[in-house]
Amino acid sequence: MASAADEISEQLETEIVEGVLPPGTRLEEPALAERFGVSRTPVREALQRLSASGLVELKPRRGTQVLNPSIGRVIEMFEVMAELEGACARLCARRADAALIETLRGWLTECEASAGRGDFSAYYGANRAFHIAIYHGSRNAYLAQQAEALHLRLTPYRRQQLRAPRRLDHSLAEHAAIVNAIAAGDAVAAEAAQRAHILIQGERFTDFLAQFGSAQS
């Protein structure tokens, strides 16, 4: 079950990404606590998560301010993410054992169940676990660490692009192709499928933003 901090951070992510909370907006803990009907503790935790994702800046004694994420920079991060995840999938296909493949299929099943319910939050949680399993399946701790760090920075954008029309269905098909390639030990196919999956996420994110007229050049 999602915590209060989860729900607050996800709602604020959406409002920042869609431009409802424009760059420069000050986010005050007391006002947010009143808005969401909670204490300041989950609000503070949510703001810390947004800071880790680069969406806000926490200024000592000056409060929290929404930053201006450059769409160009976000696309660059997706491109780097595609290379990192592609490398993880390639190594995972070479090094995965039966237990890891079973784990990946289990998270794929969780994604399917969440998509069937139309539960975007649950889908994203299972999706994140699926990707992290591949990072660690590479058996390269440094690569996994770098992939997880960038995944965290891209969390708001990866989460929002899932709301693009039919994106959940397409994402599931892409996940299945990745798992099949890893299970077959086909490193080339696994890398290609994973890279394409992330690059498409970047494209779908810009499509999502276009619905709100908030894409920047």
C-alpha positions as CSV (number, residue, x, y, z in Angstrom):
1,M,0.0,0.0,0.0
2,A,1.3,3.4,-0.9
3,S,2.4,5.6,2.0
4,A,1.3,9.2,2.5
5,A,4.8,10.3,1.3
6,D,4.4,8.1,-1.8
7,E,1.0,9.7,-2.7
8,I,2.2,13.3,-2.1
9,S,5.4,12.9,-4.1
10,E,3.6,11.3,-7.0
11,Q,0.9,14.0,-7.1
12,L,3.5,16.8,-6.9
13,E,5.6,15.1,-9.6
14,T,2.6,15.1,-11.9
15,E,1.9,18.7,-11.2
16,I,5.5,19.8,-11.8
17,V,6.0,17.7,-15.0
18,E,2.6,18.9,-16.4
19,G,3.4,22.5,-15.6
20,V,0.7,23.0,-13.0
21,L,3.4,24.0,-10.6
22,P,5.7,26.1,-12.8
23,P,9.4,26.7,-12.2
24,G,10.1,29.0,-9.3
25,T,7.0,28.0,-7.3
26,R,7.7,27.8,-3.6
27,L,6.5,24.7,-1.9
28,E,5.8,25.4,1.8
29,E,5.6,22.4,4.2
30,P,2.7,23.8,6.3
31,A,0.6,24.6,3.3
32,L,1.2,21.2,1.7
33,A,0.5,19.4,5.0
34,E,-2.9,21.2,5.2
35,R,-3.6,20.5,1.5
36,F,-3.0,16.7,1.9
37,G,-4.4,16.5,5.4
38,V,-1.2,15.0,6.9
39,S,1.5,16.0,9.3
40,R,4.7,17.7,8.0
41,T,6.7,14.5,8.3
42,P,5.4,12.8,5.1
43,V,5.5,16.2,3.3
44,R,9.2,16.6,4.2
45,E,9.9,13.0,3.0
46,A,8.1,13.7,-0.3
47,L,10.0,16.9,-0.9
48,Q,13.3,15.1,-0.3
49,R,12.3,12.5,-2.9
50,L,11.5,15.3,-5.4
51,S,14.9,16.9,-4.6
52,A,16.7,13.6,-5.3
53,S,14.9,13.5,-8.7
54,G,16.0,17.0,-9.5
55,L,12.5,18.5,-9.6
56,V,12.9,20.8,-6.7
57,E,15.7,22.5,-4.7
58,L,15.8,22.4,-1.0
59,K,17.2,25.7,0.3
60,P,18.2,25.9,4.0
61,R,16.1,28.6,5.7
62,R,14.5,29.5,2.3
63,G,12.1,26.7,1.7
64,T,11.7,24.5,-1.4
65,Q,11.5,25.8,-4.9
66,V,10.4,24.0,-8.1
67,L,13.2,23.8,-10.6
68,N,13.0,24.2,-14.4
69,P,13.9,20.8,-15.9
70,S,15.2,21.3,-19.4
71,I,13.4,18.9,-21.8
72,G,16.6,18.7,-23.8
73,R,18.5,17.6,-20.7
74,V,15.8,15.0,-19.9
75,I,16.1,13.5,-23.4
76,E,19.9,13.4,-23.0
77,M,19.4,11.5,-19.7
78,F,17.1,9.0,-21.4
79,E,19.8,8.4,-24.1
80,V,22.4,7.7,-21.5
81,M,19.9,5.5,-19.6
82,A,19.3,3.5,-22.8
83,E,23.0,2.8,-23.0
84,L,23.4,1.8,-19.4
85,E,20.3,-0.4,-19.4
86,G,21.4,-1.9,-22.7
87,A,24.7,-2.9,-21.2
88,C,22.9,-4.3,-18.1
89,A,20.7,-6.5,-20.3
90,R,23.6,-7.7,-22.4
91,L,25.5,-8.8,-19.4
92,C,22.4,-10.2,-17.8
93,A,21.8,-12.4,-20.8
94,R,25.3,-13.8,-20.5
95,R,25.2,-14.3,-16.7
96,A,21.6,-14.9,-15.6
97,D,20.8,-18.1,-13.9
98,A,17.4,-19.8,-13.6
99,A,16.5,-18.0,-10.4
100,L,17.0,-14.6,-11.9
101,I,14.9,-15.5,-15.0
102,E,12.2,-16.7,-12.7
103,T,12.3,-13.4,-10.8
104,L,12.0,-11.4,-14.0
105,R,9.1,-13.5,-15.1
106,G,7.5,-12.9,-11.7
107,W,7.8,-9.1,-12.0
108,L,6.5,-9.4,-15.6
109,T,3.4,-11.1,-14.2
110,E,3.0,-8.4,-11.6
111,C,3.2,-5.8,-14.4
112,E,0.5,-7.6,-16.3
113,A,-1.8,-7.8,-13.3
114,S,-1.3,-4.1,-12.5
115,A,-2.0,-3.1,-16.2
116,G,-5.1,-5.2,-16.2
117,R,-6.4,-3.2,-13.2
118,G,-5.3,0.1,-14.8
119,D,-3.3,0.7,-11.7
120,F,-0.4,3.0,-12.9
121,S,1.2,3.3,-9.5
122,A,1.4,-0.5,-8.9
123,Y,2.6,-1.0,-12.5
124,Y,5.4,1.5,-12.0
125,G,6.4,-0.2,-8.8
126,A,6.6,-3.6,-10.4
127,N,8.3,-2.1,-13.5
128,R,10.9,-0.5,-11.3
129,A,11.6,-3.8,-9.6
130,F,11.9,-5.5,-13.0
131,H,14.5,-3.1,-14.2
132,I,16.5,-3.2,-11.0
133,A,16.6,-7.0,-11.2
134,I,18.2,-6.6,-14.6
135,Y,20.7,-4.1,-13.3
136,H,21.8,-6.6,-10.6
137,G,21.6,-9.5,-13.0
138,S,24.5,-7.9,-14.9
139,R,26.7,-8.9,-11.9
140,N,28.6,-5.7,-12.3
141,A,28.0,-3.7,-9.1
142,Y,29.4,-0.4,-10.5
143,L,27.2,-0.6,-13.6
144,A,24.2,-1.4,-11.5
145,Q,24.9,1.5,-9.1
146,Q,25.1,4.0,-12.0
147,A,21.9,2.6,-13.6
148,E,20.0,2.9,-10.3
149,A,21.2,6.4,-9.7
150,L,20.0,7.6,-13.2
151,H,16.8,5.6,-12.8
152,L,16.1,7.6,-9.7
153,R,16.6,10.9,-11.5
154,L,14.3,9.8,-14.3
155,T,11.6,8.4,-12.0
156,P,9.1,11.3,-12.5
157,Y,9.4,11.2,-16.3
158,R,9.3,7.4,-16.5
159,R,6.3,7.3,-14.3
160,Q,4.4,10.0,-16.3
161,Q,5.1,8.5,-19.8
162,L,3.2,5.4,-18.7
163,R,0.0,7.4,-18.9
164,A,0.4,8.0,-22.6
165,P,-2.4,6.2,-24.6
166,R,-1.8,2.4,-24.8
167,R,1.7,2.8,-23.3
168,L,1.1,0.1,-20.7
169,D,0.3,-2.5,-23.4
170,H,3.4,-1.6,-25.4
171,S,5.6,-1.6,-22.3
172,L,4.4,-5.1,-21.4
173,A,5.3,-6.3,-24.9
174,E,8.7,-4.7,-24.7
175,H,9.3,-6.3,-21.3
176,A,8.4,-9.7,-22.6
177,A,10.8,-9.4,-25.5
178,I,13.6,-8.4,-23.1
179,V,12.9,-11.4,-20.8
180,N,12.7,-13.8,-23.7
181,A,16.1,-12.6,-25.0
182,I,17.7,-12.9,-21.6
183,A,16.2,-16.4,-21.0
184,A,17.6,-17.4,-24.4
185,G,21.0,-16.1,-23.6
186,D,20.9,-13.8,-26.6
187,A,23.0,-10.9,-25.4
188,V,22.7,-8.9,-28.7
189,A,18.9,-9.2,-28.8
190,A,18.6,-8.4,-25.0
191,E,20.7,-5.2,-25.4
192,A,18.8,-4.1,-28.5
193,A,15.4,-4.7,-26.9
194,Q,16.4,-2.9,-23.7
195,R,17.9,0.1,-25.5
196,A,14.8,0.5,-27.7
197,H,12.5,0.2,-24.6
198,I,14.2,3.1,-22.9
199,L,14.5,5.3,-26.0
200,I,10.8,4.7,-26.6
201,Q,10.1,5.8,-23.0
202,G,11.8,9.1,-23.8
203,E,9.7,9.6,-26.9
204,R,6.5,8.7,-25.0
205,F,7.4,11.2,-22.3
206,T,7.6,14.0,-24.9
207,D,4.3,12.8,-26.4
208,F,2.8,13.0,-22.9
209,L,4.1,16.5,-22.3
210,A,2.7,17.6,-25.7
211,Q,-0.8,16.8,-24.5
212,F,-0.4,19.7,-22.0
213,G,1.5,22.1,-24.3
214,S,4.4,22.1,-21.9
215,A,7.2,20.7,-24.0
216,Q,10.1,23.1,-24.2
217,S,12.6,23.5,-27.0
